[in-house]
């Protein structure tokens, strides 16, 4: 069942279960979705206000983009869980098992690509929050600050899942390129990776 169709309680129950997925990657994606949703609320309370009429068009565009990011983030929660599930299944096989040998590189790549996509999405949400600050209702400044914090947490959380899988990349140049891409996205989010 897609995560977006679960209640908050159902998602928390699945997260708490002794199961490899959902895990931290799904949490990162859902957190990014919440960041986008909260930022969208701030924009909703700003649209149509005479004080912000000069920003009406750009705020409407931001609202549409935040909606798309929220939906994409929830899809990425499923993608991350699926990718980790596939890699976890291969870990259980002997290293020389034909299925593991055949599928290993692709599974590792997807287990990095999924959280990297979450990280990059979270960075976009963080950037949107920063851009919205001077052109949205100041009565909701705390909500926008929370959205920014959530986006940065989502970015750091996703980066943890990229980082944990990097040692499984055999080629050093590829591994370094992936690490650099991760660091660039963290920088774009204004987040630091411990």
URFENHU-V658737 format. One record per pair of residues at least 12 apart in sequence whose C-alpha atoms are under 10 Angstrom apart, sorted by the first residue. I is the first residue (numbers start at 0). J is the second residue. Records with the same first field share a line. If there is no record, write none. Layout:
BEGIN
I=J  J
END
This chain:
BEGIN
0=77
1=73  74  76  77  78
2=21  25  29  73  74  75  76  77  80
3=29  32  70  72  73  74  76  77
4=73
10=25  26  29
11=26
14=26
18=84
19=80  81  83  84  87  88
20=76  77  79  80  81  82  83  84  87
21=76  77  79  80  81  83  84
22=76  79  80  83  160
23=76  79  80  114  153  156  157  159  160
24=75  76  77  78  79  80  82  83  110  113  114  115  117  118  153  156  157  158  159  160  161
25=72  73  74  75  76  77  78  79  80  81  113  114  117  153  156  157
26=73  76  79  80  153  156  157
27=72  73  75  76  79  114  117  118  121  149  150  151  152  153  154  155  156  157  158  159  160
28=69  71  72  73  74  75  76  77  78  79  113  114  116  117  118  120  121  150  153  154  156  157
29=69  70  72  73  74  75  76  77  117  149  153
30=69  72  73  76  117  121  146  148  149  150  151  152  153  154  156
31=68  69  71  72  73  75  76  117  118  120  121  122  123  124  125  146  147  148  149  150  151  152  153  154  157
32=65  66  67  68  69  70  71  72  73  74  75  76  117  120  121  124  146  149  150  153
33=69  72  73  145  146  149  150  153
34=65  68  69  121  124  125  128  142  143  144  145  146  147  148  149  150  151  152  153
35=62  64  65  66  67  68  69  70  72  120  121  123  124  125  127  128  143  146  147  149  150
36=62  65  66  67  68  69  70  124  146
37=65  69  128  139  142  143  144  145  146  147  149
38=61  62  65  66  124  125  127  128  131  132  135  139  140  142  143  144  145  146  147
39=58  59  61  62  63  64  65  66  69  127  128  131  143  146
40=62  65  139  142  143  146
41=58  62  128  131  132  135  136  137  138  139  140  141  142  143  146
42=55  58  59  61  62  65  128  131  132  134  135  136  139  143
43=58  59  62  135  136
44=135  136  138  139
45=58  59  134  135  136  137  138  139
46=58  59  62  135  136
47=59
48=135  136
50=134  135  136
51=133  134  135  136
52=134
53=134
54=131  133  134  135
55=134  135
57=131  134
58=130  131  134  135
61=124  127  128  130  131
62=127
64=123  124  127
65=123  124  127  128
68=120  121  123  124
69=120  121  124
71=116  117  120
72=116  117  118  120  121
73=117
74=117
75=113  114  116  117  120
76=113  114  117
77=113
78=109  110  112  113  114  116  117
79=109  110  111  112  113  114  115  116  117  157  160
80=110  113  114
81=109  110  113
82=105  106  107  108  109  110  111  112  113  114
83=106  107  109  110  111  113  114  160  164
84=106  110
85=102  103  105  106  107  109  110
86=99  102  103  104  105  106  107  108  109  110  164
87=106  107  110
88=106
89=102  103  106  107
90=103
103=167  168
104=167  168  169
107=161  164  165  166  167  168  169
108=161  164  165  167  168  177
109=164
110=160  161  163  164  165
111=157  158  160  161  162  163  164  165  167  168  177  181
112=160  161  177
113=157  160  161
114=153  154  156  157  158  159  160  161  162  181
115=154  157  158  159  160  161  162  177  178  180  181  184
116=154  157  158  161  181  184
117=153  154  155  156  157  158
118=150  151  152  153  154  155  156  157  158  159  160  161  181  182  184  185  187  188
119=153  154  157  158  180  181  183  184  185  187  188
120=150  153  154  184  188
121=147  149  150  151  152  153  154  155  157  184  185  187  188
122=147  150  151  153  154  155  183  184  185  186  187  188  189  190
123=150  154  184  187  188
124=146  147  149  150  151  153  154  188
125=143  144  146  147  148  149  150  151  152  153  154  187  188  189  190
126=147  150  151  187  188  189
127=143  146  147  150  188
128=143  144  145  146  147  148  150
129=143  144  146  147  188  189
131=143
132=144
147=188  189
148=188  189  190
150=188  189  190
151=185  186  187  188  189  190  191
152=188  190  191  192
153=188  190
154=181  184  185  186  187  188  189  190  191  192
155=181  184  185  188  189  190  191  192  193
156=192
157=181  185
158=178  181  182  184  185  191  192  193
159=181  192  193
161=177  178  181
162=174  177  178  181  192
165=177  178
END
